[in-house]
Amino acid sequence: MMDIKLSAKKILDKDFKTGLRGYSQDEVDQFLDEIINDYENFEKALLKKQEEINLLKQELEQAESNRRNAPTTVPTSGAGVTNYDILKRIANLEKHVFGDKLYD
């Protein structure tokens, strides 16, 4: 994951020293509150995206596993029917339906 140095908790707990002519403490606090809200939203979004990535990885692994285990022939009631046999039958059907027009 990314190297994030700040968290919402770290920002919330940060104390600034006050000087003679320092910034308005209320404005700084309001701005830090906005930053904290953004960080919390980013953390939620990152977590959700990581969960989606993990789910997609699982689906991909399952699909690859199914593909590796899938039979290379089309299952039919007759034994020994191969893709070549099916393609030959389709070609014969096309020839029968379309006649010689298909090969002109």
Salt bridges, closest charged atoms under 4 A:
ASP13 OD2 - LYS9 NZ 2.81
GLU52 OE1 - LYS49 NZ 3.72
